[in-house]
Amino acid sequence: MTTPAQPPAEEVVQPDERVVRRAVAGAAMGNAVEWFDYAIYGYLATNIGANFFPSADPTTTTMLTFAGIAIPFALRPLGGIVLGPLGDKFGRRKVLSLTILFMSGATFLIGLVPSHATIGLGAPLLLILLRLIQGFSTGGEYGGAATFIAEYAPDKRRGFYGAFLEFGTLGGFVLGAALATVFQLSLDDAAMNSWGWRIPFLLAAPLGFVGFYLRNKLEDTPAFRKLAHGEIQKVPFGEMLAENWRQILNLIGIVVLLNVADYLVLTYMQTYLTKVVGISDAEANLSMIGIMLVMMLLIAPVGSLSDRIGRKPVLLASAIGYLLLSWPAYALINMKSVLPVVAGIAILCLLLLLILGVIGSTFPAMFPTKNRYSGMSIGYSVSTAVFGGTAPIVVTKLIAVTGDNIVPAYYIMAAAVIAILPIVLIPETARLSISHATEVPGTKAKAAAATS
């Protein structure tokens, strides 16, 4: 018995390099907006705490402020569950155009929320509400952006182009950190607490509109257009999980290390340097900005390296490096002199660079096209919700309880242990087409039986 013939697949021509660059820029802009928000929130944590979480206890204020980062992560999995399947059904571009508007709009509105002194409890509640909106939208942002770049990029250069997703992460973070530093150096404490901290949040609106414009001007990815023309089918949520649970679990394991390192080394480091180590705001900010600028210069070469030697060796080097070098790095940072501090941060950032340079090309290739957006968004957002946004608040509490300033090193080392096994288990996809990098188990056999 034969099945009805599918309509012929659309002849989708690989776009030229100019179109690919525009697609990469549009996808990376969303990551830039997301991490611009994390940067200004983290670097202006003292001002945000004073405005929204006033307390006589500095540790309590710090923990409540970083709860503003951790709490929205509770909605990330819901965002992944809702927005991921929509991206697989209606297209990557349409959903990504919405997520960047929600993210940038919520960040902009945070800059307009009155302080605790003005409206009392309503101030922190409005702040948390807006950050919950961000959490929901970012649940569908990263998986879609990574999918968008991977499906546009030529297979032989997917590592190179995929690295620009995290170039957007670093670029957004550097821009946010630089703006926060400029205002901190230019304004006195009274002006910063009154109105200066608000300006970087308000600047998220034009960044979001630029990203929306770039995304909305493009066609959807070649892989999705081909699928939508000839092979698209409704994949029930349960069936998607049943077919992809191994890939999702492996993704969660790797993302544990990615996000613990990301949020402790980038978002939390400025607060760690100032509140725990005792370095001035300006010194901490300038050290981090300088190192991240170097990371931006090196991230595309790391992606290109993975095109030649594979993604897995690079990921393993990072995980093993974090396991062995995190303690020495934090020991250097706690020496408090400029050179040891910079050296310690540089070690942590270099190891993070190895992850950031390859995940944009690694993660999408773990899933088949029909549910790539769903699988990536769900696995990434669940792991980020549990281990990423919570890392700063957990570490702050552990340092306060134990009195041990090296706690962040132990936390990263534990995450590295978790990540090593899934890195070993995932297939190497560096030299495979994104359309065939991952076949759902049994799919070929079912197809053969159906046509026999």
N, C-alpha and C positions, 0 to 999 in steps of 0.2 A: 504493500500500500504506500502510495506516495503522498506527500503533503503538498498543498498548493504552493506554487512558486512565489517567492518574494518578488516585489518589484525591484528592478535593477537598481543597485546602489548608485547614488550620485557620484559622478566622476569629480572627486575633490582634488584639486591640484595643490601641491604643497605651496604655501604662500611665499613670496619673495622675502628677502631679509628685512626690507623696510617695514613690511607689514608685521613680521615677527617681532621686530624691535618695538613697534607701537603696542602690540599685544602684551609684551613683557612689561613695558612701562605702565600700562593701564592696570595690570594685575599687581605689580609691585607697589603701586601708589596706595592701594588699600592697606597693605602691610605697613607702609610708612605712616599712614594716618593712625593705625592701631597703636604702633609703638611710639609715635609722637605723643599720644595720650599717656602711655605708660611712663614715658620719660618725664613729662611735665608733672605728672602726679607724684612720681617717686622723688624727683629733684625739688619739688615744692611741698614735700610732705609736711615740713614744719609749719608752713603757712596754712596749708589745708587743715592740719590738726588744730591750729589756733582758731580758725574760723568755724569749723564744724564739730570738733570734738574737744572742747576745752576741758582740762582736768588738771588737778594739782599734781598728779603723778605723771611724770614724763613717759614712763614705760607704757602706762595705760593709753595715753594720747597716741603714742607711736603705734601700738597694736590696733587701736580703733581706726587710725588712719589707713593702715595697711589692710584692715578688714574691708576697706573700700575697694581694694584690689581683689581680695579673696572672694568676697560674697558674690560678685557678678559671675564668677566662674561656675556657680551652681546652675546657671541657665545656659551655659555653653553646650552641654549635651543635648538639651532641648532644642537649641538652635541648630545643632548638627542633625538631629532627627527630623526636624521640620524642613530646614532649608536644603539639606543634602539631597533628599529625594526630589525636591522641586528642581534642583539644578540638573539632575539626571533626566527629569521628565520634560521640562520646558527650556532647558538650555543653561549653560554656565553663565553667559553674559547677562541675561536678564536678572538672575539672582544676585550676581556680583554687583550690578548697578544699584540694587536696593541696599545691600549690606553696607556699602561705603557711605550712602546717604544717612543711614541709621547711625553708623559709628561716628561720623563727623558731626552730625546734628546733635547727638547726645553730648559729645565733648564740648561743643559750642555752648549748649545750654548750661553746662556746669559752671561756665564762666559768668553766668547771669544769676545763679542761685544766691539769695540773700544769706548772710551769715547767721550763726547761732545766736549772736547778740541781738539780731534784728527780729527773727521769727521763731527763735527757740528750737524745739525739737523738730519742727518742720524742715529746718536746714539740713541736718544729716539724713532725714528721710527722703527729701528730694534728691540729694546727692546719690544715695543708694539706689533710688528708682532709676535715675539716668544711667547709672553704671550697670544696672540689671539689663536695661535696653542694649547697652553696649555688649554685655556678655552674650545676650541672645544672638545679636547680629554677627559677632565674631565667631560664634559657633558654626556659621556657614561661610565665613570669609576665607580662612586659611586653606581649607580643603578645596574650595572653588578656585582660589587664586593659583594654587600649586597645580591643579588640574588644567587650568586655562593655559599656563605657560608650557607645561609638559606636552599638551596636545597640539600646541602651535609650533613648538621647537622641532627642528630636524633631529632625527634619532642620534646621529653621530655627535651632535653638539648640545644634547639635552642637559648635560651637566653644566656646561658653560652658561646657557640661558637660564636654567633653573636656579643658579646661584644668585641671580638678580632679584629673586623673590626676597631673599634675606638681605641683599643689598638695600632693599626698601626698608627692611626692619632696622638695619643699622643707620640708614639715612634719616629715617623718622626719629630714631632715638637721639642721634647727634643733633638734629635740628631742635628737638625739644630741650635737650640738655643745654645746648648753646644759648637758646633763648632764656631759659631759667637762670643761667649763669650771668648773662648780660644784665638782666633785671636785678639780680642779687647784688651785683657790683655797682649798679647805677643808682639804686634806691636804698633809702634807709629802712630799718625794720618796720617802722610805722607805715610807710608808704607801701611796702610789700604786703603787709598784712591787710591793709585797707583795700587796695585796688590793683597793685602791681602783679599779683599772682594770677589775676583773672585774664590778662591780655593773652598769654600763650594759649589758653583754652579757647578764647574767641577766634584765634587764628586758624583753628581746625576747620572752620566753615569754608574758606577759600580753598584749602587743601582738598577737602572732600569734593567740591564742585569740579576741580581739575581732574580728579580721579574718575568722577562720574562721566565727564565729557570724554575722556580717553576710552573708557570702557564702552560707552554707548555708541561710539563711532565705528566700532569694529563689528565684523561678522562673528558668529559663534565659531568655536574651534573646528578645524577640518574633521577631526575624529567624531565630534558630536553631530555635525551636519551629515556625515556619511551614515552614522547610526540612525539618526532621525529619519533619513530618507528610506532606508531599506530594512532595518532590523529592530527598530524600537519596539519595546513591549513593556507592559506594566509589570514591575517586579515587586511583589508584596514585601513589606518590611521583614516579615519572618523568613521569607525565602532568601532575601538578601543576606540576612545574618547567617542563615544555615549554610550558604554557599561561601561566605567570606569570613567566618569567625576566626579562622587561623590567622589570616592576614590582619584582621582587626586587633587580635591579641598581640601579634608581633609589633604592630604599629604602636599600640599602647605602651609596650615595654620600652621601645626605643625613645618614645616621646617623654617618658619619665625622666630620662637623663637630659634630653634636650631642654625641657622646661624647667627642671630644677636648676640646671646651669644657667639658662637664659635669665630667669627671674632673680637668682641670687647674684650672678655676676654682673648683670646689666641694671635691672630695676632696683635691687636692694643694696648694691655696692656703695652707692653714694651715702645712703643712710648709715651703713655699717662703718664706713670710713669716718664719718663725722660723729656719730653717737657712740660707737663702740671703741674705735681706735683713737679718736680724738683729734682728727685732722680738720683743718678749716674747710668751710664750704667751697671756697674758691679753689683751693689745692685739690680737693677731691673731684670737683667738677672738671677742672682742666686736665687732670690725669686721665679720667675716663674718656673725655672727648678726644684727647690725643690718641689714645689706644684704639678707640673705635674708628677713627679716621684711617688708621693703618689697616684695620680689619676690612674696611670698605675697599681699600686698594688691593687687598690680597684675596678677596672672596671669589672673584671670577676666575683667577688662576687655580684656586682649589677646585672649583667646579670643572674646569678644563682637565685638571689632573685626573679627576674621577672618570672622565670620558676615556682616558687612556688606560688606567690601571684598575678601574672598577670602583663602585661605591663602597662595598663592604670593607676593603682594606682601610679606607679613610675613616669610616665610622668606628672600626675596631681600634684604630690608633687613638682616636679621641677617647673612647670608653676606657681603654687600658691606661691612657695618660691621666685621666681624671682619678682613676683608682690609685695610681702611684704617686701623683704629683700634687693633689689637692692639699694635703697636710703641709708639705714644704711651702707651697704658695701662700697659704694663710699664715704660716709662721713668719714668712718674709714680710707680709703686710703688717703684722703686729709688731714689727721692729720699729715702725713709725717714722723712720728716716725716708727721705724722698726716693732714693735709688732702690732700696729693698721693697718699698711699697709699690713702685712702678713695675719692678721685676715680678713681684707676686701677681699683680693684676694681669700683666702681660702673659704669664704662663696660663692663667685661667682663661683668658680671652683667646689665646692661640688655640687651645684645645676646643673651645666653643666654636671657633672659626671652622675647624675641620668638620663639625656637625653641620653648621649653617650652610657651608658650601655645597653640600650634597643632598640635603633632605628634599629640596624642591624637585630634584630629579628622581630620588629614590622612592618616596612615598606614593606618588601617583602610579608608578609602574607596578606597584604591588597589587593593583586592583584592575579588573576588566572594565572596559569602557562603559558598559551599560549601568554599572553602579559604582563608578570610580568616585564621583562627587560624594555619594552617600557614605561609602565605606571610609573614605579619608576623613570626612567631616565628623563622623561619629567617633571613630577611634581617636582622632586627634583631640577633639573637644572633651571626651571623657577623661583621657589621661591628663590633659591640661587642667581640667576642673579639680581633679583630686590632688595632683602633685605640683602643678605650676603656681597658680595664684596663691596657694596656701603656704608656699615655701617661706616667704619673708615673715609672715606672722608666726609660723611655727619656730623658725630660727630665732626670732626676737624673744619669744617666750623661753626657749631652751637656754639661751644665753643668760637671761635674767635669773632663771632657776638654778643653773649649774655654775654660773660665773666663768664659764669656759668660752673664751673668744674664738676658739677653733671649731666650734660647733658647725658652722657652714661647711667646713671641709668634710666632716663626717657625713653630713647629709648628702653632699655630692658624691662621695665615695660609695654610699649605699645605692644611690641611683645608678651609678656606673655598673655595679654588680648586677642589678636588675636588667640593664640594657644589653649586656654582653651576649646572653643566650639568644634573644630574638635577632640580634645582628648576625649571629652565626647561622640562624635558621632561614633567614630570608634568601630568596634566589638573587643571584647577581643579574642585573638587567641593563648594565651599562651599554651593551652592544646589541640590544634587542629593540625591535619596534615597540612603541608604546601601545600599539593596537594588539600586540600578541605577547606582551611581557608576562602577563599572568592569565592563564586559562583556568576557568572555574573547574574543579575536579569533576570529571564525568561528562562535561559538556560535549566534548568531541564524540564520545561513545553514544550519547543520547541523540546527537545530530545524525550520526551514521545510521542508527537504528530507525530513526524517523523517515529516512529517505530510502530505506531498503524495501 
